[in-house]
């Protein structure tokens, strides 16, 4: 069985919503989530690979092609 690691990604897309001046950003969360979901469903977002986390060692690595342990 091969070794499993966690591949971490971030969503790097700006979502803007219209609201009256002085509105608390906290009050706009639902609108932002709805707009982000619409963009997600239409695949209009930017997803960026960040790093790999090895649960066994607690180490982070940005080299996704590293194959130092095949679990054999």
N, C-alpha and C positions, 0 to 999 in steps of 0.2 A: 504494500500500500504506500502511496506517495505522501510526502509531507504536505500538510495544508497550512497556508498562511492567509492572512486577511489583506486583500487589496483595498486600499483606501482611495476614494474619489471625492471630489467636491463639485458642487454645482456653481458655476461661475457665470451667472446671468443676472442682469439688472432687471428688476420688475418695478414699474412705477404705477402709482394710483393717484387719481385726482381727489383732493379733499380741500375743505376750507382752510385758509391760512390759520395757523395756531392749533390745528388738530394734533393730538398726541399720536406719535407713531404707533404706540401700543394699541390705539383704537382702530388702526388700519390693518391689523394682522390678518383678519379674516379675508379682507379684500385682496391682500397680497397673496395669501395662500390660494385663493380661487384663481387669480391671474396666473400664478406659477403652475397650478394644475393644468390650466388651459394650454399653457406653453409646453408643459411636459407631454401632454397627450398629443400635441401636434409636432413633437420632437423639435421644438424651437428653443432649445437650451444648450448651454455649453457645459460639457462634463469634462473634468480634468483629473487625470491620474495624479495622485499625490505621493503615495509611498506604500510600502508593504510592512505589515506588522506581524512578527513571528510570536505567536502566543507562548510557545515553548521557552523561548529565550528572553522575551520582552524587548527584543531589538527591532528598530525600524530600519528600513533599507529602501532606497529609491531605485535599485537595480532589479527590475522585474525578471530579468533573464538568468539570474543567479541560480545555479543548481548544485549547491554544495552538499545537500543531503536529500537523497531520493527515498529515504525511509527503509532501506534494505537491511 
